C-alpha cells in the first residue's frame, strides 16, 4: 500500500513536471526585479504591500514598516527614544481609507493610525495588548473593521472612538462564530464577507447582525474547498474569489454556490490543490495565484498576448530575474500597473513593460534559442522566423507553434552549416535561405529538402567567392543576388553557381567601387538604387538609370556623412535615406539636395553605435544601438529610448539583427536574445509623475524640521543658513533615469533649470527673503507633470530686520536733526558775531577813520604847514578815505543782512558805477547766476578780485569802454570783465601786484582765471568757478 502511494505520488510529480516544462520558454516574458535587505528593505519576509494616494509604496514586514519612493526605503521601527514610534516591528497589514489615512495592523499591539505630519503612529485600542491584526477594511460610514487572530472581528468608530467586538466570545446576537479572522470584504453596506482560519467563509449583516456561514461540506458539492480561508476579494460584480488552504474557489453571489479552480485548465487542477495565500486580477485580466507552501506562482490568461494561458513561475537558480522565493505572502498592483509580490525571501516587482515579446537565450531550458548573441533575423514564408547567432549557428522558429529547430555545423557532415559563426541571412524569392558566415563562406539551405550547400573561396578558381567572410546578402528587384564580403562586392549567379565582381556599366566621370573593399551593409531603395555601406570607405550609391556611382565620405565641409563605418541603411516613406554608423551616430540624407542631417547622443540618441534602422507606418524611425532601442519622431526630432525596464531582453543590440515583416512587425536582436513587436502596440505613457521632496540640507547636513518634509509647505531659515540643497524624486516607482527633472527657485532662477536625471538642487549665498521652490518631472515619453512647491523663507540678520532699520533711520534722523539744529545755532551765533563785528567796525574803526580824514583835511588848510607837511596831510587823507571805502566793503560783506544774491549783484553793479564813472560801461547779470550759494570767504574773494580788475581798468588801461558779464547756475559761476584799452603782451608782460593778487585769490577759491590781452586790443579777464 505504501509502495502504491509512493508510486502514485511519483507519477503525479512527473506528470506535473512535464506539464510545466513545456511552458518554461514562456517565462522569459516575466522579468522580475528584486528588493531585499541588501537594497534597504528592513526584512525579507513581506506581509503586505500598499501604494497610498500620494504615490509612496508601503511594505509591511516581519521586522519593520518600509516606505519606498522608487529609489530608496525609509524604515519605521520601534524606538523607545522616539515618541509615538511603532510598538512592535512585526507589521502584518496596511490599509488606506477614503480620507487617505494610513492604518497599520501590528502583531500583538492592535490597530494604529499613521500621522504623516510627525511621521508617528497613534494607537487606537490602548486597553488590549493581545490583538494580532490580519486585515483592515472601511465601511460606507467611515468605520474601520479589522480582523485579528485571537479576538475575532472588531469595528472602530472613527467618530466616537468606540470599539465593538464581533466574535464567539461575546454573547450577543451580532456575534460571528470565529476568533481568527484573516480577511474582510464589503460587498455593500449590509453585506460583509469574512475570511476565517478554521471557520470557513462568513457573511455578516452589520446592521441586523444576521450571520451566514459557508464551510466545507463533503456531503454538499460543490462547497467551500477548505475551512482555512486566507483571503476573500471581488472577482466581478456577481462573484468572489476565495483563497483557501486547498486552492481557489469562485463564489457565485446569486446562486450562493462554489466553483473550484476557476479558469484553471483541468489538467492543472491537482497542481493547484494547494494552499493559496492570495489572488490578483491585473489590468490585462490575467489571474495571479500565489501559493503559500512554496509552490510558486500561477498566472492564468484567457488570451494569447502573454503566451500560454497557464504559466507557473518559480525561483530558478540560473535566472536572477525569476521569483525570489516560491512562498507568496502578498500580491499587489500599483497605479502604474506594476505587479508587486511579497515573499518569504524578499520583494519582487514585475514592471508594467511595453508590448515587447521576448525571445531569450536560456540554455538550461528546452525549446529555447540556440545562441546567446543574435546576429541576424529574417521572417520568411509560412510564419517561419530565421535567427542567426554569433558562434551558434541559426534557428528556425515556427511562429505558429513556437517550436524551435537548431542548425549548427556537424563535424564531417557536409550537409550541415559550414561554420557556426553566422553573420547574416536572408530568404530569397524562391524560399531558399542564404547564410553569410565568418570564415565559412556563403551557405545555401533549402528548407524543402533540408539540404545545405557551401560556397567558399578557392584561390585556383577566379569564379569562386572572394572571401569566406560574408557580411551582407541582398536580392535585388531584378533578381541579382549581391554578396558583400570583407574583400569586395560580388554577384552570385544562382544558375551557374559562379561569382563575379559587381562592375556595372558606368558613364565617364562616375565614381567607382574599389575591387578590394569591406562591405558591411547593402540596401535597394524604391527607385532601385543600390546603396553600399562599407567598413572604412563610407557609403556608395549606384544609380542604374543614370549609370553612375556617388561616393559619400566624411570631410571637413558641412553636410557630409558623419562616419566611414556604415552599419545599416533604409529608405523611409518620404524618400529620405537613413544611414547608421559605428560610433558616429545616425544620418539622414535628403536625396534631392544631397544634404545630411546628423543625430547623436547630444540630440538624444542613447548611443552613437547604430546597428539597425526601421520605419513604422506612422513614420517614426526605430534605431537599435549599443545602449537601448530608440524611437525618433522626424518631425520634432525627439527620441524616446526603450531599455530593459520597458521590456527589452538586453540594452545591447547587434549588427544586422533587425527586420520588419510584411505586416509591420519589427524584430531587433542583440545579446541574450531578441524582441518582436508591432510599433502601434508600444503606447506612450499617459500618466505624469508626481514629485516628492526627499531631503533638505543646510551646509550639507539634514535640516531639523518641525514636521515631516513631505507635509512641509514652508521652511524658515536663519540668515546664516543660506547655503542649502533640496533632494527630490518622482513617485511613479520607476527608475530615476527614466525621468527628466526641472526645478526653479522663484526670485533666483529666471527660468526652469533642466537637470536631466540629477535629483538635487543646490543654492548658495541666497539673500534673505521669501522664495518658492518648484520642481517637476517628465516621464520617459517626455510628458511633464504638475510641479511640487515649497516655500523657503530666509530671515534677515538682525541688522537687516525692519525694526533695526526703523531704529537706525530714527537715530539717523535724530542725528541729522541734531546736527541741523547745531549748525543753525552755530550759523545764528556766527551771524550775531558778524553783525556785531560789522557794527563795531562801523561804529569804532569807521568813526576813527572818518575823524582822521576830517582832521587831515583841516590840517591841509592850515597856513602854517610847509609843502612837505601838506603833501603828507594829503596822503593821510587819501589813505583814510581808501581805508574807509575798503572798510565799508568789508563791513558790507560781514553783515549777514547782505547774504542775499540780489544784494551782492547790486553791490557789484554799484561798485562798477562808482569806479567806472568816467567810462562807458555795461553790466549784465543772468538770473541763474547765484553768488549766495558760495560761502562768505569765496564771495569776498570774488568781490575783491572783481574790484581789483576794475581798478586796473581805471588806472592802467586808458579804456573808453568796459563790459561786465556775470553768468552761471548754482553749480557754475563765470565773471567776465573786458575793456578796449591799451592792452599788453601777455608773453613779455611782468605780472603786477594787482594781477598777482587776482591770481592768488583765484587759486585760493580753486577757480580758473583767464587773462586775454594784446597790444592796442584791450584786455579780457575771466573768472570761472
URMO-V637798 format. One record per pair of residues at least 24 apart in sequence whose ideal C-beta (glycine too) atoms are under 6 Angstrom apart, sorted by the first residue. I is the first residue (numbers start at 1). J is the second residue. Records with the same first field share a line. If there is no record, write none. Layout:
I=J, J
This chain:
16=271
20=312
23=308, 311
24=365
25=367, 368
26=307, 308, 311
28=358, 360
29=306, 307, 358
30=313
31=321
32=321, 348, 350
33=349
34=324, 346
35=347
36=346
40=72, 73
41=66, 73
42=66, 75
44=345, 346
45=344
46=329, 330, 342, 347
47=92, 329
48=93, 94, 330
49=330, 332, 340, 342
50=94
51=334
52=96
53=100
55=690, 731
57=733
58=94
60=91, 94
62=90
63=89
64=89
65=91
69=729
70=733
71=729, 736
84=120, 121
86=121
92=133, 134
93=133, 134, 135, 136
95=136
97=138
103=136
105=133, 136
107=132
108=132
111=146
116=711
117=707, 711
119=708
124=156
125=163
134=182
135=183, 184
137=184
139=186
140=189
145=184
147=181, 184
149=180
150=179
152=178, 179, 181
153=181
173=209
174=209
176=202, 204, 211
182=230
183=231, 232
185=232, 233
193=232
195=229, 231, 232
196=229
197=228
198=227
200=224, 227
201=229
222=258
224=258
225=249, 260
230=277
231=278
241=279
243=276, 278, 279
245=275
246=273
247=272, 273, 276
248=276, 289
263=287, 300
265=310
268=310
277=328
278=331
280=331
282=333
283=337
288=331
290=328, 331
291=328
294=326, 327
296=326
297=328
318=364
323=348
324=348
336=732, 733
351=645
353=646, 647
354=646, 647, 682
355=677, 681
356=647, 675, 677
357=676
358=649, 675
359=673, 674
360=649, 673
361=672, 673
367=404
369=673
370=395, 406
373=671
374=654, 657, 669, 674
375=422, 423, 654, 657
376=424, 425, 656, 657
377=657, 659, 667, 669
378=425, 426, 427, 659
379=661
380=427
381=431
386=425
388=422, 425
389=422
390=421
391=420, 421
392=420
393=417, 420
394=422
415=451, 452
416=452
417=443
418=443, 454
423=471
424=472, 473, 656
426=473
428=475
434=473
436=470, 473
438=469
439=468
441=465, 468
442=470, 483
463=498, 499
465=499
471=519, 520
472=519, 521, 522
474=522
476=524
477=528
482=522
484=519, 522
486=518
487=516
488=515, 516, 517
489=519
505=547
506=547
507=547, 548
510=548, 549
511=549, 551
513=540
520=566
521=566, 568, 569
523=569
525=571
531=569
533=566, 569
534=566
535=565
536=564
538=564
539=566
559=595, 596
561=587, 596
562=587, 598
567=610, 611
568=612, 613
570=613
572=615
578=613
580=610, 613
582=609
583=608, 609
586=610, 623
604=639
605=630, 639
606=630, 641
611=653, 654, 655
612=658, 668
614=660, 666
616=679
617=664
624=653, 658, 668
626=652
627=651
629=668
640=781
645=735
648=675
649=673, 675
684=781
685=779, 781
688=783, 785
689=730, 732, 777, 779, 785
690=731, 785
691=728, 730, 775, 777, 788
692=731
693=728
694=727, 729
695=727
696=726
697=725
698=724
699=723
714=791
715=792
716=793
717=794
718=795
719=768, 795, 796, 797
722=766, 794
723=764
724=763
725=760, 762
726=761
727=759, 760
728=759, 775
729=759
730=777
738=780
739=777
740=778
741=777
742=776
743=775
744=774
745=771, 773
746=771, 772
747=771
766=794
768=794, 796
831=896
834=894, 896
835=896
837=894
838=891, 894, 895
841=891
842=891
846=887
849=880, 883, 884
852=880
853=877, 880, 881
893=940
899=932
901=930, 931, 932
904=931
911=947
912=964
915=950, 954
916=962
919=962
920=961
921=962
922=963
923=964
924=965
925=966
926=967
928=969
929=966, 967, 968
930=970
933=970
938=1005
941=1001, 1005
945=998, 1001
948=994, 997, 998
949=977, 1021
952=994
953=979
957=981, 982
958=982
973=1025
974=1024
975=1023
976=1022
977=1021
978=1020
979=1018, 1019
980=1018
981=1018
983=1013, 1014, 1015, 1016, 1017, 1018, 1019
984=1013
985=1015
986=1013
